Amino acid sequence: MASAQGDGSRKRQAAGGAQPTLWPVSVHNRAGQAIVGAVCAHLFVAGFLALMQPMDLPLGPVAKHSIWAKAVPPDESAHVAYFEELLATCRLPVLKAGVGNYEAHQPPLYYLLATPIYAVFLSFGKPVAICAVRLLNVLLGAASVLALARLSILAFPGNGWFVVFATLFGACWPARLLACAGAGNDPLVELACLIALVLLAKLVTGPLEPRAALGAGLAIGVAMLSKSSALPLVPVGLLAVYLSWKRGCLADGGADWRRLGIGTGALLGGFLLLWGPWAARNVVLYGDPFAAEVFRRIFGEDRATPEYFLSRGFSGTQYFALVLYQTALSFWGVLGQANVFLPSVLYTLGFVFWGATAIVGLSGLIWRGDRPSESARPIWTLLALHGALMLAFFLRFNAEFYQAQARYFMPATAVIAFYMARPWARRDWPAWLRDLGMRLWVLAIIPVTGYILYIGITGSLTRLFEELRRRAVK
């Protein structure tokens, strides 16, 4: 009996996979620690910013000279107006001119999730309610870090360094941290897109299964109910179905077109099952499923458009060069409505890191070596398409409105993180080069986030002292 028990114990130890685990055994050490560290870094920085960032509320006098006084999170007041209208009427708002809620056309999922939290804490005052919603977004961002780590394991199995770099880069780019520290639907659409990409990655690495395609379609529907900027996931999902079907055809030695049709129908069916009712509502109210025309008319009433720049001598090329340059700056942190800039040296550090990444990446193209496994390459194909479509949609949006903000790329956080991490994570590179990459990232990110936290602390203390002085005078 004792011998049998000993044999069973040794077998379980040898198997190593008998105990349930969230991550493969290969990432339990270095990469597992990086995942925990990335989550903690996100919670600390974004949580601190959520409590410190100013609000668009009449809370007494503010130091007009303070950079922090203008650093209200972008569009936060319009998102709060959505909460309040939903609370007051128990109905989803309708986009109208002259009411100040230009976010009323947004899909409802984030607001149905956040409004109850806003309502519960509203009894303690509006500032507390807004902070509660901000902290909800901080938690959504932390969940995104975990989803990003899971996707990185699927995209480069067995390469713990890639998991380390991709997770840290994805968790800590400043525009993302700032967006997760304000009230808005960007953190939810980021999380929904990452979950959808994880499901699509699992779909594409095996033969086409209708149930998996349906699950991926439902995840895309959730992302589209979070924010319409998740639309690129639809063609990415269709490509995933095709690649999965093609893999099955190569394994079976024949083309089963019926299986492709069923898989495509399952993905589109899951997507339309969730997003279809919202699209139908928009068609009834606005005449199109995205409410694009009414948004273009109302949002353009007081927003800069390309015509503004063209009338001042810009060419079309110069205008889009300005859009890309300002967006690159905002990646490293431009506060408020993307109009409060940090010291130029901080952006210089960020651009130095990008330049070093590009040089190392080009070297990798010349010296071909470490590559993703054959089964993981379709995942990179999906990410490349997703990134290209996000860029095309962003440029199309800026062809109508000047909105040079990197937070619009949060649905593509995985693309940003993976292509920043890939050059530094090659297993055939010497260890000193990987260390250099991490040191450059720390050199770029610590001063930027540190400065934002510093001006947040000083700005918040200035507001507090001025409010106490005002009350003492009264």
Backbone hydrogen bonds, N-H to C=O, Kabsch-Sander energy under -0.5 kcal/mol:
donor,donor_aa,acceptor,acceptor_aa,energy
5,Q,1,M,-2.4
6,G,2,A,-2.5
7,D,3,S,-2.6
8,G,4,A,-2.5
9,S,5,Q,-2.4
10,R,6,G,-2.5
11,K,7,D,-2.2
12,R,8,G,-2.2
13,Q,9,S,-2.3
14,A,10,R,-2.4
15,A,11,K,-2.5
16,G,12,R,-1.9
27,V,24,P,-1.8
28,H,25,V,-1.6
32,G,27,V,-1.4
33,Q,29,N,-2.2
34,A,30,R,-1.8
35,I,31,A,-2.3
36,V,32,G,-2.0
37,G,33,Q,-2.7
38,A,34,A,-2.7
39,V,35,I,-2.3
40,C,36,V,-2.4
41,A,37,G,-2.6
42,H,38,A,-2.4
43,L,39,V,-2.7
44,F,40,C,-2.5
45,V,41,A,-2.5
46,A,42,H,-2.2
47,G,42,H,-0.6
47,G,43,L,-1.4
48,F,44,F,-2.1
49,L,45,V,-2.5
50,A,46,A,-2.4
51,L,47,G,-1.4
52,M,48,F,-1.4
53,Q,49,L,-3.1
57,L,55,M,-2.1
59,L,57,L,-1.9
64,K,62,V,-0.9
66,S,63,A,-1.7
69,A,66,S,-0.7
70,K,67,I,-1.0
71,A,68,W,-1.5
76,E,73,P,-1.7
79,H,75,D,-1.9
80,V,76,E,-2.5
81,A,77,S,-1.9
82,Y,78,A,-1.5
83,F,79,H,-1.9
84,E,80,V,-2.4
85,E,81,A,-2.4
86,L,82,Y,-2.3
87,L,83,F,-2.3
88,A,84,E,-2.5
89,T,85,E,-2.3
90,C,86,L,-1.7
99,V,96,K,-0.8
102,Y,100,G,-1.0
104,A,101,N,-1.3
106,Q,103,E,-2.1
109,L,225,L,-1.8
112,L,108,P,-2.5
113,L,109,L,-1.5
114,A,110,Y,-2.7
115,T,111,Y,-2.4
117,I,113,L,-0.5
118,Y,114,A,-2.5
119,A,115,T,-2.8
120,V,116,P,-2.3
121,F,117,I,-1.9
122,L,118,Y,-0.9
123,S,119,A,-0.5
123,S,120,V,-0.6
124,F,121,F,-1.6
125,G,122,L,-1.7
129,A,125,G,-2.0
130,I,126,K,-2.5
131,C,127,P,-2.2
132,A,128,V,-2.2
133,V,129,A,-1.9
134,R,130,I,-2.4
135,L,131,C,-2.5
136,L,132,A,-1.7
137,N,133,V,-1.9
138,V,134,R,-1.8
139,L,135,L,-2.0
140,L,136,L,-2.2
141,G,137,N,-2.3
142,A,138,V,-1.8
143,A,139,L,-2.1
144,S,140,L,-1.7
145,V,141,G,-1.6
146,L,142,A,-1.5
147,A,143,A,-2.2
148,L,144,S,-2.8
149,A,145,V,-2.2
150,R,146,L,-2.2
151,L,147,A,-2.2
152,S,148,L,-2.3
153,I,149,A,-1.7
154,L,150,R,-1.5
155,A,151,L,-2.2
156,F,152,S,-1.7
159,N,156,F,-1.8
160,G,158,G,-0.9
163,V,159,N,-1.4
164,V,160,G,-2.1
165,F,161,W,-2.6
166,A,162,F,-2.8
167,T,163,V,-2.1
168,L,164,V,-2.1
169,F,165,F,-2.9
170,G,166,A,-2.5
171,A,167,T,-1.9
172,C,168,L,-1.6
173,W,169,F,-0.6
175,A,331,F,-1.9
176,R,173,W,-1.0
177,L,173,W,-1.7
178,L,174,P,-2.5
179,A,175,A,-1.9
180,C,176,R,-2.4
181,A,177,L,-0.6
181,A,178,L,-0.7
182,G,179,A,-1.3
184,G,182,G,-0.6
189,V,185,N,-2.0
190,E,186,D,-2.1
191,L,187,P,-2.2
192,A,188,L,-2.8
193,C,189,V,-2.3
194,L,190,E,-2.2
195,I,191,L,-2.4
196,A,192,A,-2.3
197,L,193,C,-2.5
198,V,194,L,-2.2
199,L,195,I,-2.1
200,L,196,A,-2.5
201,A,197,L,-2.5
202,K,198,V,-2.1
203,L,199,L,-2.1
204,V,200,L,-2.5
205,T,201,A,-1.0
206,G,203,L,-1.1
208,L,244,S,-0.7
213,A,209,E,-2.2
214,L,210,P,-2.5
215,G,211,R,-2.2
216,A,212,A,-2.3
217,G,213,A,-2.3
218,L,214,L,-2.4
219,A,215,G,-2.0
220,I,216,A,-2.2
221,G,217,G,-2.1
222,V,218,L,-2.2
223,A,219,A,-2.1
224,M,220,I,-2.4
225,L,221,G,-1.7
226,S,222,V,-0.6
226,S,223,A,-0.9
227,K,223,A,-2.0
230,A,227,K,-1.7
231,L,228,S,-1.8
233,L,230,A,-2.1
234,V,231,L,-2.3
236,V,232,P,-1.7
237,G,233,L,-2.7
238,L,234,V,-2.1
239,L,235,P,-2.3
240,A,236,V,-2.1
241,V,237,G,-2.2
242,Y,238,L,-2.1
243,L,239,L,-2.9
244,S,240,A,-2.5
245,W,241,V,-2.4
246,K,242,Y,-2.9
247,R,243,L,-2.2
248,G,244,S,-2.0
249,C,245,W,-2.2
250,L,246,K,-2.2
251,A,247,R,-1.8
252,D,248,G,-2.4
253,G,249,C,-2.1
254,G,249,C,-1.1
256,D,254,G,-0.7
257,W,255,A,-1.0
260,L,256,D,-1.4
261,G,257,W,-2.2
262,I,258,R,-2.4
263,G,259,R,-2.6
264,T,260,L,-2.6
265,G,261,G,-2.6
266,A,262,I,-2.5
267,L,263,G,-2.3
268,L,264,T,-2.6
269,G,265,G,-2.6
270,G,266,A,-2.5
271,F,267,L,-2.1
272,L,268,L,-2.9
273,L,269,G,-2.1
274,L,270,G,-1.1
275,W,271,F,-2.7
276,G,272,L,-1.8
279,A,275,W,-2.4
280,A,276,G,-2.7
281,R,277,P,-2.1
282,N,278,W,-2.1
283,V,279,A,-2.1
284,V,280,A,-2.1
285,L,281,R,-2.5
286,Y,282,N,-3.4
287,G,282,N,-1.0
287,G,283,V,-0.9
288,D,282,N,-0.8
291,A,288,D,-1.2
295,F,291,A,-1.7
296,R,292,A,-2.5
297,R,293,E,-2.0
298,I,294,V,-2.4
299,F,295,F,-2.8
300,G,296,R,-1.1
301,E,298,I,-1.4
302,D,299,F,-0.7
308,Y,305,T,-1.1
309,F,305,T,-1.0
310,L,306,P,-2.8
311,S,307,E,-2.4
312,R,309,F,-1.0
313,G,310,L,-1.5
314,F,309,F,-2.0
319,Y,315,S,-2.4
320,F,316,G,-2.1
321,A,317,T,-2.1
322,L,318,Q,-2.1
323,V,319,Y,-2.1
324,L,320,F,-2.4
325,Y,321,A,-2.3
326,Q,322,L,-2.8
327,T,323,V,-2.2
328,A,324,L,-2.2
329,L,325,Y,-2.1
330,S,326,Q,-2.3
331,F,327,T,-1.4
332,W,328,A,-0.8
332,W,329,L,-1.1
333,G,330,S,-1.1
334,V,330,S,-0.6
335,L,340,V,-2.6
338,A,336,G,-1.4
339,N,335,L,-1.6
340,V,335,L,-1.6
341,F,339,N,-0.6
342,L,333,G,-0.5
346,L,343,P,-1.4
347,Y,343,P,-0.9
348,T,344,S,-2.1
349,L,345,V,-2.0
350,G,346,L,-1.6
351,F,347,Y,-2.5
352,V,348,T,-2.2
353,F,349,L,-1.9
354,W,350,G,-2.2
355,G,351,F,-2.7
356,A,352,V,-2.5
357,T,353,F,-2.4
358,A,354,W,-2.5
359,I,355,G,-2.3
360,V,356,A,-2.5
361,G,357,T,-2.5
362,L,358,A,-2.6
363,S,359,I,-2.1
364,G,360,V,-1.8
365,L,361,G,-1.3
366,I,362,L,-1.5
367,W,363,S,-3.0
368,R,366,I,-1.2
376,A,373,S,-0.6
377,R,373,S,-1.3
379,I,376,A,-1.0
380,W,376,A,-1.1
381,T,377,R,-1.7
382,L,378,P,-2.2
383,L,379,I,-2.3
384,A,380,W,-2.3
385,L,381,T,-2.1
386,H,382,L,-2.6
387,G,383,L,-2.7
388,A,384,A,-2.3
389,L,385,L,-2.6
390,M,386,H,-2.3
391,L,387,G,-2.3
392,A,388,A,-2.3
393,F,389,L,-2.8
394,F,390,M,-2.3
395,L,391,L,-2.5
396,R,392,A,-2.2
397,F,393,F,-2.3
398,N,394,F,-2.2
399,A,395,L,-0.8
400,E,397,F,-1.4
401,F,397,F,-2.3
402,Y,304,A,-2.7
403,Q,401,F,-1.1
405,Q,403,Q,-1.9
408,Y,405,Q,-1.4
409,F,406,A,-2.4
410,M,407,R,-1.8
412,A,409,F,-1.8
413,T,410,M,-1.7
416,I,412,A,-2.2
417,A,413,T,-2.9
418,F,414,A,-2.7
419,Y,415,V,-2.2
420,M,416,I,-1.4
421,A,417,A,-2.0
422,R,418,F,-2.6
424,W,421,A,-0.9
425,A,421,A,-1.2
425,A,422,R,-0.6
429,W,426,R,-1.1
433,L,430,P,-1.0
434,R,430,P,-1.3
435,D,431,A,-2.4
436,L,432,W,-2.1
437,G,433,L,-2.2
438,M,434,R,-2.0
439,R,435,D,-2.5
440,L,436,L,-2.7
441,W,437,G,-2.1
442,V,438,M,-2.5
443,L,439,R,-2.7
444,A,440,L,-1.9
445,I,441,W,-3.1
446,I,442,V,-2.3
448,V,444,A,-0.9
449,T,445,I,-2.6
450,G,446,I,-2.7
451,Y,447,P,-2.4
452,I,448,V,-2.1
453,L,449,T,-2.5
454,Y,450,G,-2.3
455,I,451,Y,-2.8
456,G,452,I,-1.8
457,I,453,L,-2.5
458,T,454,Y,-2.6
459,G,455,I,-2.5
460,S,456,G,-2.5
461,L,457,I,-2.5
462,T,458,T,-2.1
463,R,459,G,-2.1
464,L,460,S,-2.3
465,F,461,L,-2.8
466,E,462,T,-2.3
467,E,463,R,-2.3
468,L,464,L,-2.5
469,R,465,F,-2.4
470,R,466,E,-2.3
471,R,467,E,-2.2
472,A,468,L,-2.2
473,V,469,R,-2.2
474,K,470,R,-1.7
